[in-house]
């Protein structure tokens, strides 16, 4: 069985629809829709995700305009801007990150 491949969505690229990935995904463009990944999601400073997320690990430098995010670990770096409904087990927020929405901390079990 081959390893999952990583994917890069570059600045200037817009994807509308549902995305499912087994590998890591870096977004420097724009995604509008549902995104599911078994790997890491990295949203770069120029990246925007507008929709729903289901990930194990998400790190954000750009913009998340989320209707719902379900992730184990969410890291918001200083330049991150997040709006939406968030369910997370581990939350890391650097000074300067902007959050507007509701955050529900999930238990371990």
C-alpha positions, 0 to 999 in steps of 0.5 A: 500500500502506498503512502498518502500524498501531500497536496498544495493549493497555491495562491490564486487557485479557487476550489469549490466543492468537497475535498477528501484527502488522506495526506497533508494539505496546504492551502495558500489559495481558497477552498469553498466547501467541505474538507476532510483530511486524515493528515494535517491541514495548513492554511497559509497567510494567503489561504482561505477556507470557507465551509466545513472542516473535519481534520486531525490537526489544523494550523492557521496563518490565514482565514477560516470562515467556518460553518463547523470545524471538528478537529483534534488539534487547532493551532491559530498563529498570530496572523490567523482570523477565524469565524465560526463554530469550533469543536476541538480537543486541543486549542493553541492560540498565539497572541494576535490571532482573531477569533469570532464564534463559539468554541466547544472543548471536547473531552478525551472520551 
